[in-house]
Each structure stands twice: as structure tokens, then as C-alpha cells.
Amino acid sequence: MTESVDALIVGAGPTGLACGIELERRGVRTAIVEKGCVVNSIYHYPTNMVFFTTPELLEIGGVPMTSLNEKPNRHEALKYYRRVAGYFKLDIRQYEHVDRIEGEDSAFEVHATGRHGAPRLYRTRKIVLATGYYDIPNMLGVPGEELDKVLHYYKEPHPYYDHDVAVVGGQNSAAIAALELHQTGARVTLIHREGEVSSHVKYWIKPNIENRIRTGEIAAHFHSRVIEILPDSIRLATPHGEKTLKNDYVFAMIGYRPDLEFLSGLGIALDPSTRKPRTNPTTLESERPGIYLAGVIVAGMHTNEIFIENGRFHGRQIAEAIAARIECT
């Protein structure tokens, strides 16, 4: 099946939706392709996650977001972004995977595969990549990491009740997972290469995890790393020598990264020192003419520089540039 649009957005996260809204407002016929569901990354967040920010900083399209509490939770965010997508009647193609992009500015061909394996071809004048960074986890790089017991995403604690669980990492995701698993009856060990839990852990989480560690309710090995994962145990390198711990599951909560290889394969240049894609700071157009970058992928490996709160404004920058270019051709 072949379709033609003025602009194609890859990624239906909050930033991708914001781009779609701004483009449609300017009369640019737009489709959004998403390999998962709408705001797929937020859907995969922990079930009980609470955002660090307030509702108004997650808003897009001028649509107010409401929350029962000072800070919205995952469920409220999913409901809000569904409502926004419906309100603006955004043309979102869920469960379509982009395989390759060919052509040039004003004459791109985007080859995709639909949910049931059907090939799709989009002919488009402009492309916006808003693919985020949550799809590729950082790896431990140790023997045994391929075992089914090793997980790079945490959803909820119930399946791990009465099991020996190791949580690797010291940031927000690791702290939240360790606490919820402990509270649900798992025997939890936190393993972190630094000397303490990160100072960036949310202020209402940090004292809790530190107290649980101080009382011994959650075991902790700092200045330590996993060196091997076995079916019923893990081996650690610690300041006191090698240790072997009984283990049923490992949560490797050590972060995620954008698909920079995909960008590089499209001919989008990356700064060799920062790994940030080179973009026009005003328009966010990449060095491959006609392809624009939005959201966290603009920051390359520095994923802590761009969040929903500031990435949502990329839509207006990009839409103004694309609308001006289309009017001139």
C-alpha cells in the first residue's frame, strides 16, 4: 500500500504528538508512524510510576492536563495523551515499524511494515524523527546476560514475591524497583558501581531507599559490579573481593540510549565527542536536508538534557520551518 503526505513523523510519544499538532495547525498534511502504541515509552514505564514534574509541564497542544495529586502518575498521563490524540484527530499508524528511508528532500520514500507484516510505502516531502531513547537498554556486558532471568525493564513487583532479586543501578529506576520489590516480599539486593545512591533520585524516594539499606531490609553492594550471571546465582566484584549471591532474577536498571546507529545509517552526522546529531538550532533540521529531529534524540547520549517538559516545544520549531519550506516550493 502506498500513501503520500506532506510530512511523516516517526514516533508517537509526547514530542511526536506535539509535532503532529503543530504541523496540522499549519495545514501540513501529516501522518505519524509508531512501532508500538501511542506514547509507547510511557506505557512501558512502571505501573505505579509518578512523574517528577507537575501536570502543566507535560501539556501539549494547549490542552490542559488534570491530576488528582500535585504530580501526575502514569495512568493519568496515558489517559491525557490519548485524549489529546483524539481531540486533534491525529493520523497515527500504530504498530508500524519503519524499515528504511530512501530518497531526498521533498521526495522521500519511507518503507514500513504493518502489524500483520503488510508492507507500507509512504511518499513524503519532509520527515520528523521523534523516536526517543527507551527502546535500547544499556547492557551489562557480562556472561549470562542473555538468560531469561535478566530483565532491562521493570513493570510491577508481584511476579517476584518470595524470590531473590538483584537490582543493578543507583538512579531513579533502580531505586523505585528495589523499593517496590522489597515491599511486595522479594529479597532484594541493590548493586551499584558508585559509592551511594545517586543524588538525582527523586526527593521522596531517596530517603526511603537509604533507610531500607541502612536497616538491612534491602542488601546493598556499593563500588561493586556484576561479573557473571548464572541460572541460580550471580557473581560480583566488590571492594572486599568476589562474592557469589543466590539469585532468581536480575533487573539491570542502568539506563537506555537512542538508536544512534539508525541515525548514522540515514546519513545524519553525529558530533564525534558528544555523539549528538548535528542539527540547525533554529529549525532542528539535520545535516541530511528534509529530515528533522525532535525530542531526546537531539541530545544524543546526553539523555538527561531533554525531557517531555522541553522536548514538547520542538514541535513548533519544526512545524514553522517545514510549513515555510513547503509554501516556498
KEKE-3310 file (N, C-alpha, C; in steps of 0.2 Angstrom, whole numbers, plus 5000, padded with zeros to 4 digits):
npx = (5004:5003:5005:5004:5010:5012:5021:5030:5030:5040:5037:5027:5027:5025:5032:5032:5018:5016:5023:5015:5003:5006:5011:4999:4991:4996:4992:4999:4999:4999:5006:5008:5019:5021:5030:5025:5012:5002:5011:5021:5033:5029:5019:5026:5033:5035:5021:5015:5021:5026:5026:5040:5037:5025:5008:5005:5017:5018:5010:5003:4999:4991:4981:4973:4980:4975:4976:4974:4983:4997:5008:5007:5002:5007:4996:4987:4994:4994:4980:4978:4986:4980:4968:4972:4977:4965:4957:4963:4962:4973:4983:4987:4998:4998:5009:5017:5032:5046:5057:5066:5073:5072:5078:5077:5077:5060:5056:5055:5055:5048:5049:5039:5033:5018:5007:5003:5012:5011:5018:5021:5022:5027:5026:5034:5037:5044:5052:5051:5060:5056:5060:5064:5072:5070:5070:5081:5091:5104:5118:5124:5135:5141:5145:5131:5121:5111:5102:5085:5081:5086:5082:5078:5069:5057:5041:5031:5030:5024:5026:5038:5038:5044:5056:5074:5081:5091:5095:5102:5110:5109:5101:5085:5076:5081:5081:5067:5062:5069:5063:5049:5049:5055:5044:5034:5038:5049:5066:5078:5093:5103:5114:5128:5139:5144:5147:5136:5118:5112:5112:5103:5091:5073:5067:5057:5059:5073:5077:5069:5074:5087:5086:5080:5091:5100:5094:5096:5086:5085:5098:5114:5127:5140:5151:5153:5151:5142:5149:5146:5132:5123:5112:5106:5112:5123:5138:5149:5160:5167:5173:5178:5182:5178:5161:5148:5131:5115:5102:5087:5082:5087:5087:5092:5095:5101:5100:5096:5097:5097:5094:5107:5114:5104:5101:5114:5115:5106:5113:5114:5124:5135:5141:5158:5163:5152:5142:5130:5118:5120:5112:5102:5101:5089:5079:5080:5083:5092:5108:5106:5096:5079:5076:5071:5074:5067:5064:5071:5082:5089:5098:5108:5118:5117:5105:5099:5097:5086:5068:5051:5046:5054:5056:5044:5042:5049:5041:5034:5045:5050:5038:5036:5047:5045:5033:5036:5045:5038:5028:5036:5040)
npy = (4994:5011:5028:5046:5060:5076:5078:5066:5059:5050:5041:5041:5047:5059:5071:5068:5068:5082:5088:5083:5090:5103:5104:5100:5111:5121:5117:5107:5092:5077:5062:5050:5038:5024:5012:5005:5007:5022:5034:5025:5023:5028:5020:5008:5012:5009:5002:5009:5022:5039:5055:5066:5079:5093:5093:5104:5105:5094:5096:5097:5105:5115:5109:5107:5098:5087:5082:5071:5073:5082:5079:5070:5053:5038:5032:5043:5051:5043:5042:5056:5059:5050:5057:5069:5065:5061:5072:5081:5074:5066:5058:5043:5029:5015:5002:5000:4998:5006:5003:5007:5022:5031:5041:5059:5076:5083:5072:5059:5042:5031:5016:5004:4992:4984:4979:4966:4962:4967:4976:4994:5009:5025:5041:5056:5073:5079:5073:5069:5064:5057:5048:5045:5036:5025:5012:5005:4996:5000:4988:4976:4968:4956:4938:4927:4937:4935:4926:4921:4926:4939:4955:4971:4980:4987:4983:4979:4973:4961:4947:4943:4940:4933:4929:4929:4943:4954:4970:4981:4996:5014:5024:5033:5023:5011:5013:5014:5002:4993:4996:4994:4980:4975:4979:4971:4958:4952:4947:4958:4964:4977:4983:4993:5003:5015:5024:5027:5029:5038:5056:5062:5055:5055:5066:5061:5048:5045:5046:5035:5023:5024:5022:5009:5002:5005:4999:4986:4980:4980:4973:4979:4982:4993:5002:4991:4978:4967:4952:4940:4931:4918:4903:4901:4910:4925:4932:4944:4958:4965:4978:4971:4959:4945:4940:4928:4927:4920:4919:4923:4932:4946:4963:4974:4989:5001:5011:5018:5021:5031:5026:5028:5022:5020:5033:5037:5028:5034:5044:5055:5066:5064:5072:5069:5070:5072:5064:5069:5072:5082:5097:5110:5124:5132:5127:5113:5105:5091:5087:5080:5085:5090:5081:5081:5082:5078:5080:5069:5063:5073:5076:5066:5055:5061:5060:5065:5078:5082:5082:5077:5089:5100:5095:5095:5107:5107:5104:5116:5123:5115:5113:5126:5128:5118:5121:5134:5130:5122:5130:5138:5130)
npz = (5000:4996:5001:5001:5009:5016:5027:5037:5053:5063:5077:5091:5103:5117:5111:5097:5095:5098:5088:5077:5080:5079:5065:5058:5062:5054:5042:5036:5029:5038:5044:5057:5062:5072:5081:5091:5103:5105:5114:5118:5126:5138:5141:5144:5156:5174:5182:5193:5192:5197:5190:5190:5188:5187:5181:5171:5165:5156:5146:5130:5114:5120:5127:5143:5157:5169:5186:5200:5211:5216:5207:5192:5188:5179:5174:5173:5164:5152:5149:5147:5135:5126:5125:5120:5107:5101:5102:5093:5081:5076:5064:5067:5065:5072:5078:5067:5059:5054:5041:5032:5025:5010:4996:4994:5000:4999:4992:4998:5002:5012:5019:5027:5039:5043:5056:5054:5046:5033:5019:5019:5010:5011:5003:5005:5009:5019:5034:5051:5064:5079:5089:5102:5116:5124:5119:5118:5129:5140:5141:5152:5149:5152:5155:5154:5153:5143:5148:5153:5165:5166:5166:5158:5159:5171:5177:5187:5204:5208:5202:5207:5221:5235:5230:5226:5222:5212:5209:5198:5198:5202:5200:5198:5192:5197:5211:5213:5208:5217:5230:5228:5225:5237:5246:5241:5245:5240:5241:5241:5233:5231:5218:5214:5205:5210:5225:5233:5233:5219:5219:5212:5213:5215:5227:5236:5236:5238:5253:5258:5251:5256:5270:5270:5266:5276:5287:5284:5277:5264:5255:5250:5239:5236:5226:5217:5205:5193:5188:5182:5177:5183:5181:5194:5203:5205:5201:5209:5209:5222:5234:5244:5238:5228:5227:5228:5225:5230:5218:5209:5199:5189:5188:5177:5178:5171:5163:5146:5128:5114:5097:5089:5079:5069:5065:5060:5050:5041:5036:5044:5053:5067:5081:5085:5098:5108:5103:5099:5087:5073:5071:5065:5075:5076:5067:5069:5059:5052:5046:5035:5022:5024:5034:5050:5068:5084:5101:5113:5106:5100:5109:5109:5117:5129:5137:5148:5146:5139:5141:5142:5146:5140:5127:5121:5115:5103:5093:5088:5083:5073:5065:5060:5052:5043:5037:5031:5022:5013:5008:5000:4990)
capx = (5000:5007:5002:5008:5009:5017:5026:5029:5033:5042:5037:5021:5027:5023:5035:5029:5011:5016:5025:5009:4998:5009:5011:4992:4988:4999:4990:5004:4996:5004:5005:5013:5021:5023:5031:5021:5006:5003:5016:5023:5038:5026:5015:5031:5035:5032:5014:5014:5026:5023:5031:5044:5035:5018:5004:5006:5024:5018:5004:5004:4993:4987:4976:4975:4981:4972:4979:4971:4988:5002:5011:5003:5005:5007:4989:4984:4997:4991:4974:4979:4989:4975:4963:4975:4977:4958:4955:4966:4961:4980:4983:4993:4998:5001:5012:5020:5039:5050:5062:5072:5071:5076:5076:5080:5072:5054:5055:5057:5051:5048:5047:5037:5030:5012:5006:5002:5018:5010:5022:5018:5026:5025:5030:5033:5041:5048:5052:5052:5061:5055:5060:5065:5078:5069:5069:5088:5094:5112:5119:5130:5141:5144:5142:5124:5116:5106:5097:5078:5080:5089:5077:5080:5063:5053:5034:5027:5033:5020:5028:5044:5037:5047:5062:5080:5081:5096:5093:5108:5110:5108:5097:5078:5073:5084:5078:5060:5061:5071:5058:5043:5050:5055:5038:5030:5040:5055:5073:5081:5100:5105:5121:5129:5146:5146:5148:5130:5113:5113:5109:5097:5085:5068:5067:5053:5062:5080:5077:5066:5079:5093:5084:5079:5098:5103:5092:5097:5080:5087:5105:5117:5134:5142:5158:5153:5148:5141:5154:5144:5125:5122:5105:5103:5116:5127:5145:5150:5167:5166:5179:5180:5183:5172:5156:5143:5124:5109:5098:5082:5080:5091:5085:5098:5092:5107:5098:5094:5101:5094:5097:5111:5116:5099:5103:5120:5113:5102:5117:5114:5131:5135:5147:5162:5164:5146:5138:5124:5117:5121:5106:5101:5097:5083:5074:5081:5084:5098:5113:5103:5091:5072:5075:5071:5075:5063:5064:5078:5087:5093:5104:5112:5119:5115:5098:5096:5096:5079:5063:5045:5045:5056:5056:5037:5042:5052:5035:5033:5051:5050:5032:5036:5052:5043:5027:5039:5048:5033:5025:5041:5041)
capy = (5000:5017:5034:5052:5065:5082:5076:5059:5059:5043:5041:5044:5049:5066:5075:5066:5071:5089:5089:5082:5095:5110:5103:5101:5118:5125:5115:5102:5085:5073:5055:5048:5031:5022:5004:5002:5010:5029:5036:5018:5023:5029:5013:5003:5014:5005:5003:5014:5027:5045:5059:5071:5086:5095:5092:5109:5104:5089:5098:5098:5107:5119:5106:5106:5091:5087:5076:5071:5075:5088:5076:5065:5047:5035:5031:5049:5053:5039:5045:5063:5059:5048:5062:5074:5062:5060:5079:5084:5069:5065:5052:5039:5022:5011:4995:5000:4998:5009:4998:5011:5028:5032:5047:5065:5081:5084:5066:5054:5036:5028:5009:5002:4985:4985:4975:4959:4960:4970:4982:5000:5014:5032:5046:5062:5079:5080:5068:5071:5058:5058:5041:5044:5033:5020:5006:5001:4997:4998:4981:4975:4966:4950:4932:4926:4942:4933:4922:4924:4929:4945:4960:4978:4985:4985:4985:4979:4968:4955:4941:4942:4939:4927:4927:4933:4948:4959:4977:4984:5003:5018:5030:5033:5017:5006:5014:5013:4995:4990:4998:4991:4973:4974:4980:4965:4952:4950:4948:4962:4966:4983:4983:5000:5004:5021:5023:5028:5030:5044:5062:5064:5051:5059:5068:5057:5041:5044:5044:5028:5018:5024:5019:5002:4999:5006:4994:4980:4977:4979:4972:4984:4982:4999:5001:4984:4976:4960:4949:4934:4929:4910:4901:4901:4914:4930:4934:4951:4960:4970:4980:4965:4953:4942:4937:4924:4928:4916:4924:4921:4937:4952:4969:4978:4996:5005:5016:5017:5025:5032:5022:5032:5018:5021:5040:5037:5025:5039:5050:5061:5066:5064:5075:5064:5070:5071:5059:5072:5073:5089:5100:5118:5125:5136:5123:5106:5101:5088:5088:5077:5090:5087:5076:5085:5078:5081:5076:5067:5061:5079:5076:5061:5051:5065:5059:5069:5085:5084:5078:5079:5096:5104:5092:5096:5113:5106:5104:5122:5125:5111:5115:5133:5128:5114:5125:5139:5127:5119:5136:5141:5125)
capz = (5000:4995:5003:5000:5014:5016:5032:5041:5059:5066:5084:5093:5110:5118:5106:5091:5095:5098:5081:5073:5081:5076:5058:5056:5063:5049:5035:5033:5029:5042:5047:5062:5062:5078:5081:5097:5104:5107:5119:5119:5131:5145:5143:5147:5162:5179:5183:5198:5192:5197:5186:5194:5186:5188:5175:5166:5161:5152:5142:5123:5110:5124:5131:5150:5160:5176:5190:5207:5215:5213:5202:5189:5188:5173:5171:5171:5158:5146:5148:5144:5128:5121:5124:5115:5100:5099:5101:5087:5076:5073:5059:5070:5062:5077:5077:5061:5060:5049:5040:5029:5022:5004:4993:4996:5002:4995:4988:5002:5002:5019:5019:5034:5039:5047:5062:5052:5041:5027:5018:5018:5007:5012:5000:5009:5007:5025:5039:5058:5069:5086:5091:5109:5118:5129:5116:5118:5135:5141:5143:5157:5145:5156:5153:5157:5152:5139:5152:5153:5171:5166:5164:5157:5161:5177:5176:5193:5208:5210:5200:5210:5228:5238:5226:5227:5216:5211:5206:5196:5196:5208:5198:5200:5190:5201:5217:5213:5208:5223:5235:5226:5225:5244:5249:5239:5248:5237:5245:5236:5234:5226:5216:5211:5204:5214:5232:5236:5228:5216:5222:5207:5214:5217:5234:5241:5235:5241:5260:5259:5249:5260:5276:5269:5266:5282:5292:5281:5274:5257:5255:5245:5237:5233:5222:5215:5198:5192:5183:5179:5179:5182:5182:5201:5206:5202:5204:5210:5211:5227:5237:5248:5235:5224:5231:5224:5229:5227:5214:5204:5194:5189:5185:5175:5178:5171:5158:5139:5124:5107:5091:5085:5073:5064:5063:5056:5044:5037:5034:5049:5056:5074:5084:5087:5105:5112:5100:5097:5080:5071:5069:5065:5082:5075:5064:5071:5053:5052:5040:5029:5021:5024:5040:5057:5074:5089:5107:5117:5101:5099:5114:5108:5123:5135:5138:5154:5145:5136:5144:5139:5148:5135:5120:5118:5112:5097:5088:5085:5079:5067:5061:5057:5047:5037:5034:5027:5016:5009:5005:4995:4984)
cpx = (5004:5002:5006:5005:5014:5023:5025:5033:5034:5042:5031:5021:5025:5026:5033:5022:5011:5018:5019:5004:5000:5009:5003:4989:4990:4997:4994:5001:5001:5002:5010:5013:5024:5024:5027:5014:5007:5006:5018:5028:5034:5022:5020:5034:5032:5025:5012:5018:5022:5029:5034:5041:5028:5015:5005:5012:5024:5012:5007:4998:4989:4981:4978:4975:4979:4975:4975:4976:4992:5006:5007:5006:5005:5000:4986:4987:4995:4985:4974:4981:4984:4970:4966:4975:4970:4956:4957:4965:4968:4979:4989:4992:5002:5004:5014:5028:5043:5056:5068:5069:5076:5074:5079:5074:5067:5052:5057:5052:5053:5045:5045:5034:5024:5012:5006:5007:5017:5015:5018:5024:5023:5029:5029:5039:5046:5047:5054:5054:5061:5054:5062:5072:5077:5069:5076:5091:5101:5113:5125:5136:5145:5141:5135:5119:5110:5101:5090:5077:5082:5084:5079:5075:5059:5046:5031:5030:5030:5023:5035:5044:5040:5053:5068:5081:5087:5094:5100:5107:5109:5104:5089:5075:5075:5081:5071:5058:5063:5066:5052:5044:5051:5048:5033:5032:5046:5061:5077:5089:5101:5112:5123:5137:5149:5146:5141:5124:5113:5109:5103:5091:5080:5068:5063:5055:5068:5080:5074:5071:5085:5091:5083:5086:5101:5101:5093:5091:5081:5095:5108:5124:5136:5149:5159:5150:5147:5146:5152:5137:5124:5114:5102:5107:5119:5133:5146:5158:5165:5173:5182:5181:5177:5167:5151:5136:5119:5105:5093:5081:5085:5088:5090:5095:5097:5106:5097:5097:5097:5098:5101:5114:5111:5100:5109:5119:5109:5106:5117:5120:5130:5141:5151:5163:5158:5141:5131:5124:5117:5115:5106:5098:5091:5078:5074:5081:5091:5102:5111:5096:5084:5071:5076:5071:5071:5064:5071:5083:5091:5099:5109:5112:5118:5108:5095:5095:5089:5074:5057:5044:5048:5056:5049:5037:5046:5047:5034:5039:5051:5044:5033:5041:5049:5037:5030:5042:5043:5029:5029:5042:5035)
cpy = (5006:5023:5040:5057:5070:5080:5070:5060:5051:5044:5045:5045:5056:5071:5074:5069:5078:5091:5089:5088:5101:5110:5104:5108:5122:5122:5110:5095:5080:5067:5054:5040:5029:5014:5001:5005:5018:5030:5029:5018:5024:5023:5008:5006:5009:5007:5009:5020:5034:5050:5064:5078:5087:5094:5097:5108:5098:5090:5099:5101:5112:5116:5105:5099:5091:5081:5076:5073:5080:5085:5070:5059:5044:5034:5037:5052:5049:5041:5052:5063:5055:5053:5067:5072:5062:5067:5082:5079:5067:5058:5048:5032:5018:5005:4995:5002:5001:5005:5002:5017:5029:5039:5053:5070:5083:5078:5060:5048:5032:5021:5006:4995:4986:4979:4967:4958:4963:4976:4988:5005:5021:5037:5053:5067:5080:5074:5071:5065:5060:5052:5039:5039:5026:5013:5001:5002:4996:4991:4981:4972:4960:4944:4930:4931:4940:4928:4925:4928:4936:4950:4967:4983:4982:4987:4985:4973:4961:4948:4939:4941:4932:4924:4931:4937:4953:4964:4980:4991:5007:5024:5029:5026:5011:5007:5012:5005:4991:4990:4994:4983:4971:4974:4974:4959:4949:4951:4951:4964:4972:4983:4989:5001:5010:5019:5024:5029:5037:5050:5064:5060:5055:5060:5064:5050:5040:5042:5037:5023:5018:5021:5012:4999:5000:5001:4987:4976:4976:4979:4977:4982:4988:4997:4994:4983:4969:4958:4943:4933:4921:4909:4902:4906:4920:4930:4941:4952:4966:4973:4975:4959:4950:4939:4933:4924:4923:4921:4921:4926:4943:4957:4974:4985:5001:5010:5014:5022:5026:5028:5026:5029:5020:5028:5040:5034:5029:5044:5056:5061:5067:5068:5070:5064:5069:5066:5062:5073:5080:5092:5107:5120:5129:5131:5116:5102:5098:5090:5085:5081:5087:5083:5080:5080:5082:5077:5074:5065:5067:5079:5071:5056:5055:5066:5063:5076:5087:5079:5080:5087:5101:5101:5094:5103:5113:5106:5110:5124:5121:5113:5121:5132:5124:5118:5130:5136:5125:5125:5139:5136:5124)
cpz = (5000:4997:5002:5006:5013:5021:5036:5047:5061:5073:5087:5101:5111:5113:5099:5090:5095:5091:5076:5074:5078:5068:5055:5057:5057:5042:5032:5034:5032:5044:5052:5062:5068:5079:5086:5097:5105:5113:5122:5125:5138:5146:5146:5154:5168:5181:5187:5198:5193:5194:5192:5194:5188:5181:5170:5162:5156:5146:5135:5119:5114:5127:5138:5152:5167:5180:5197:5212:5212:5207:5199:5189:5180:5170:5169:5164:5151:5144:5144:5137:5123:5120:5119:5108:5097:5097:5094:5080:5072:5069:5062:5067:5068:5075:5070:5062:5054:5047:5036:5026:5016:5001:4996:4998:4997:4991:4992:5001:5008:5018:5026:5033:5045:5052:5060:5046:5034:5025:5017:5015:5008:5007:5003:5007:5013:5030:5046:5062:5076:5090:5099:5110:5122:5126:5117:5125:5135:5143:5148:5154:5149:5154:5157:5156:5147:5142:5152:5160:5172:5163:5163:5158:5167:5176:5183:5197:5209:5208:5204:5218:5230:5234:5228:5221:5217:5207:5204:5194:5203:5206:5200:5198:5195:5208:5218:5213:5214:5229:5234:5227:5233:5247:5247:5242:5244:5241:5240:5238:5228:5225:5212:5211:5208:5221:5236:5231:5225:5219:5218:5208:5217:5225:5239:5241:5239:5248:5261:5257:5254:5267:5276:5269:5272:5287:5290:5278:5267:5257:5249:5245:5233:5230:5220:5208:5198:5187:5179:5182:5178:5183:5189:5206:5202:5205:5204:5211:5215:5230:5242:5245:5231:5228:5226:5228:5225:5223:5209:5198:5195:5185:5183:5173:5177:5165:5151:5135:5117:5102:5087:5079:5067:5061:5058:5050:5039:5034:5038:5053:5063:5076:5087:5095:5110:5109:5099:5090:5078:5068:5069:5071:5081:5072:5066:5065:5054:5046:5034:5028:5021:5030:5046:5063:5080:5095:5109:5112:5099:5103:5114:5114:5129:5136:5144:5153:5142:5139:5140:5140:5143:5128:5117:5114:5105:5091:5084:5081:5072:5062:5057:5051:5041:5033:5029:5021:5011:5005:4999:4989:4980)
residu = (MET:THR:GLU:SER:VAL:ASP:ALA:LEU:ILE:VAL:GLY:ALA:GLY:PRO:THR:GLY:LEU:ALA:CYS:GLY:ILE:GLU:LEU:GLU:ARG:ARG:GLY:VAL:ARG:THR:ALA:ILE:VAL:GLU:LYS:GLY:CYS:VAL:VAL:ASN:SER:ILE:TYR:HIS:TYR:PRO:THR:ASN:MET:VAL:PHE:PHE:THR:THR:PRO:GLU:LEU:LEU:GLU:ILE:GLY:GLY:VAL:PRO:MET:THR:SER:LEU:ASN:GLU:LYS:PRO:ASN:ARG:HIS:GLU:ALA:LEU:LYS:TYR:TYR:ARG:ARG:VAL:ALA:GLY:TYR:PHE:LYS:LEU:ASP:ILE:ARG:GLN:TYR:GLU:HIS:VAL:ASP:ARG:ILE:GLU:GLY:GLU:ASP:SER:ALA:PHE:GLU:VAL:HIS:ALA:THR:GLY:ARG:HIS:GLY:ALA:PRO:ARG:LEU:TYR:ARG:THR:ARG:LYS:ILE:VAL:LEU:ALA:THR:GLY:TYR:TYR:ASP:ILE:PRO:ASN:MET:LEU:GLY:VAL:PRO:GLY:GLU:GLU:LEU:ASP:LYS:VAL:LEU:HIS:TYR:TYR:LYS:GLU:PRO:HIS:PRO:TYR:TYR:ASP:HIS:ASP:VAL:ALA:VAL:VAL:GLY:GLY:GLN:ASN:SER:ALA:ALA:ILE:ALA:ALA:LEU:GLU:LEU:HIS:GLN:THR:GLY:ALA:ARG:VAL:THR:LEU:ILE:HIS:ARG:GLU:GLY:GLU:VAL:SER:SER:HIS:VAL:LYS:TYR:TRP:ILE:LYS:PRO:ASN:ILE:GLU:ASN:ARG:ILE:ARG:THR:GLY:GLU:ILE:ALA:ALA:HIS:PHE:HIS:SER:ARG:VAL:ILE:GLU:ILE:LEU:PRO:ASP:SER:ILE:ARG:LEU:ALA:THR:PRO:HIS:GLY:GLU:LYS:THR:LEU:LYS:ASN:ASP:TYR:VAL:PHE:ALA:MET:ILE:GLY:TYR:ARG:PRO:ASP:LEU:GLU:PHE:LEU:SER:GLY:LEU:GLY:ILE:ALA:LEU:ASP:PRO:SER:THR:ARG:LYS:PRO:ARG:THR:ASN:PRO:THR:THR:LEU:GLU:SER:GLU:ARG:PRO:GLY:ILE:TYR:LEU:ALA:GLY:VAL:ILE:VAL:ALA:GLY:MET:HIS:THR:ASN:GLU:ILE:PHE:ILE:GLU:ASN:GLY:ARG:PHE:HIS:GLY:ARG:GLN:ILE:ALA:GLU:ALA:ILE:ALA:ALA:ARG:ILE:GLU:CYS:THR)
# end
